[in-house]
């Protein structure tokens, strides 16, 4: 079992009552590394974890049981009829997170929940995964998805893997950025999240939901996870969740 004593000097806030820590990561299967992933969550005191490519095949199995044994709960959807994929939100049992449904198309996978903050505001949280390949209808589908969610929620936190090279300047990336800005959303990750040097994994936030100065891409962690080609991202929320 791997325990990661890799905390940097500017690590995200962990003091009780100060904030809570979140992470996002394409783990390329939870099934073969769930104990080490849970060690990572514990070592970095992660309260909410957005995970893509879970490779889970059903709702309750040995992997989800081991997650729950470590004091966490999990919402997830698995890809039907095809191997791979899958998205989930793993969260500490003390966090008040409630699964919600928002229409989404087949060009990407999503799992959604709402998080209540201490000031009474509700944050729509979503973990999304778009498989590699041509974009197809993804951008219009994603815009419709955000629009449906925006009809109910005003504060957003979306993480995952969209398999777009977000660091590049292109017509598709400009369209993507326009969609985000039209809803007052900001993509906060500016460093490569994949070992080939691309930004594939966004952290998308409304104003003062995720703290921009807390975003860290932990390249060194995947030394302990040889099957992973994405780096985990950690960050903190600006405000505390409600109990």
N, C-alpha and C positions, 0 to 999 in steps of 0.2 A: 504494500500500500504506500502511495506517495503522499507525503505531507510537504507542503510548499512553503518553506521559510524564505520567501522571496520579496517581502514587503519593502517597497521603496520609501525613501525619506519623505516624499510628498503624497504618501498613501491617503486614500479617501478617509473621511472622518469616521471614527468608530466609537467615540465617547457616548455613553448612555445619555439620551435626551438631546443629543446634538443633531443627528440626522440618521438616515439609514442608507446602507450601501446596496447597490444593484450591480448586476453583471449581465452581459450578453455574450453568447458564444455558440458557434457552429461546432459541435463536438464530434460529428461524424460517428455516431452511435453511442448512446448511453449504455447499451447492454453490456459492452465489453470493458467498460471503465467507470461504472457508476460509483464504486467506492472511492476511486481517486477524484472523480468530479465532486463528490460530496465533501471530501477532504479539502478541495480547493475552496468550496463555498464556506466551509468552517474557518479555514485559515485566513480568508479575506473578509470574514464576518458579513457575508452576503445575505440580505434578507429577501430580495426578489431577483430571480434568475430567469432570463429569457433565453431559451435553448432551442436551437434549430438542428435539423438532421438527427432527431432522437433515435430513429430507426425502430421505434416501438411498434408493435403490431396489434396490441389490444389494450383496453383501458386499465386492466388490473393484471399485473404479472410480477415476476420476481424482481424486476428492476424497480417498479413503482413501490413495491413492498419495502425494498431496501432504502428508498428515498424517505418513506414515512418512518422507518425505524430510526432515522437520523434526526427526527423532529421537524421535518418539512412536509408540506402538502404539495400536490401537483395537479394542475389542469393541463391536459394535452389532447391533441388529435393526431391520429396516425393515418398514414396514407393508405387508402383502400386499393386493393388489387395490384399493388406494385411495391417492390422493395424500396427501402430508403425513405428519405423525407421525414416528415413528422415535426411538429412544433409543440413547445410546452412552456408553461410558466411554473417554476418551482419556487415555493415561498415558505418562509418560516411560519409555523403554526400560530405565532403571535400576531401575524399580519392579517388585517381585515380586508381580504381580497375576495371578490365575488365574481364568478364567471358570468359573462354576458354574451349575447348573440348579436352579431352585425352581419348583414349580407355581404358575401364576398364571392368572387367568381373563381373559376377553376384555374386561372393563370397563376395563382399563388395560394399558399396555405396560410391560415391564420388561426390563432387562439386568442381570445379577448377576455378581459376582466376589468372590473372597476375597483378603484382604490379610494377609500375615504381618508382625507387628511384631517388633522386636528382642528383646522379652521372651518371644517364642514364642507370644503370643496371636494368634488369627485374628479378623479383622474381616470380617463380611459386608457387602459394599458393593453398593448397588443404585441404579440410576437408573430412575425411574418417570415415566410420563406418562399422565394421564387427559385425554381430549379434552373440550372444552366440551360442555355439555348436561346433561340431568337425571342425577342421581347413580345412579339405578337400583340395581344390586346392588354398587356400588363399595365401600361401607364393609364389608359382609360379605366381599366378595372380598379386600379389602385385609387384613382381620383373618385370614382363612385363609392368605393369603400369608405374613404375619409369623409365624403359628403354625407353618407348615411350615418356615420358615427357622430359627425359634427352636429347633426340635427338633435342629438340627445346630450352630447357632452361638449364642454368648452375647454377642458384641459386634457392634453394628450401626452402619452409616452409610448412610442413605437420603436421596437428593436427587432433585429433579425438579420437575415442574409438575403439580399435582393439580386445577387449575382450581376450587378452592373458596376462598371469601373467608375465609381463616383468621383475619382480624382481627375478624370479627363473632361475636357471641354468638347461637347458634342451636342447635336440637336436633341438627342434623347435626354441627356443630362440637363440641358437647359429647360426642357419640358418638365422633367422631374422637379427641378428647383422651383419652377413657376407654380406647379401644383402645391408644393409645400408652402411657399410664401403666401399663396392665395388664402390659406387657412391659418396663417400666422405661425407656421411651424418652422423649426430650425433643425438642420442636420449638423450634429456637433462633433463628429469624428473627423479628424484631419490627418491622421497617420495611417499607414497601411495596416489592414486587418487580415491580410492573407500573405503567406510566405513568398508569393510571387510579386509582392510589392503593390498590390491593388487595395483600394478601399471598397470592400464588398458589403460590409456590415454596418449599417447606419444606426445611430442613436438619434431619434427624432423627438423633439420636445417642444411643447408650448413654452411661452415665456415663464421663466423661473419655476419650472418643474424639475428638470435635471440641471445640475450645476455644471456649466461649461468648464470651469477651472478644475473640476474633479475628474474629467475624462482621462483615463489611462488605457493604453493598449499594451498588454503584458506579453511581449514577444518571447520572453525567457521561459514562460510557463510551458510552452509546447515541447520543450526539451524532454519533459516528463511524459508527454503524450505523443508518441511517435506516429500514431495513425491520424493525428489532427493536422490540417493544413491552414486552419484559421486561428488567429490569436484571440484570447478572451479580452473583453473590454469591461472595465469596471468604472463606476461613477456613483455619485450620491444624489439623493433628492434634496431639493432646497428646504422642504418642510417635512415635518414628521407625520406619519400616518396615524389615523385614529386607532385606538385599541378595540 
